[in-house]
Amino acid sequence: MEKGRFNFALLYPFLAVIIIAAYAGGLGVLFMVLNEVVMEEWSVVVLGMALVVGVPVVAALVQRRLERE
């Protein structure tokens, strides 16, 4: 039992780092592709603003729905 807990204590932080790095890398690649292919800087600005505004709005809506239940 103790060995399993030790393995999970090492596994979870490692998986967290891998997942965050993959997410950040994918987002970086998306920004670079948009910059080169679509409308250059403006597509990156629009996507960045959508993320800055959209993520908190979605979080607030989910929180409101969870509080009603």
Steps between C-alpha positions, in 0.01 A plus 500: 500500500778742588680440170183581304454829684862590431458424130189719480683778686758499219259435215244778555742797498677354196169461315400855597820641352458297180136605454570869564800495264292333226217750544734801497696361205183437302375849573835646395495306174145618436604863551799458266291335228236772523770766480652350185193378313186697573495875564843530657497694831128570513400134513730452798354808670143379442574150632683640803212733582252215456697293750537788747128577492357158422663287768373708798154531343473123457628446856241744638217332308606154618527625858153655483354177365669291770371730774141457378524122531 
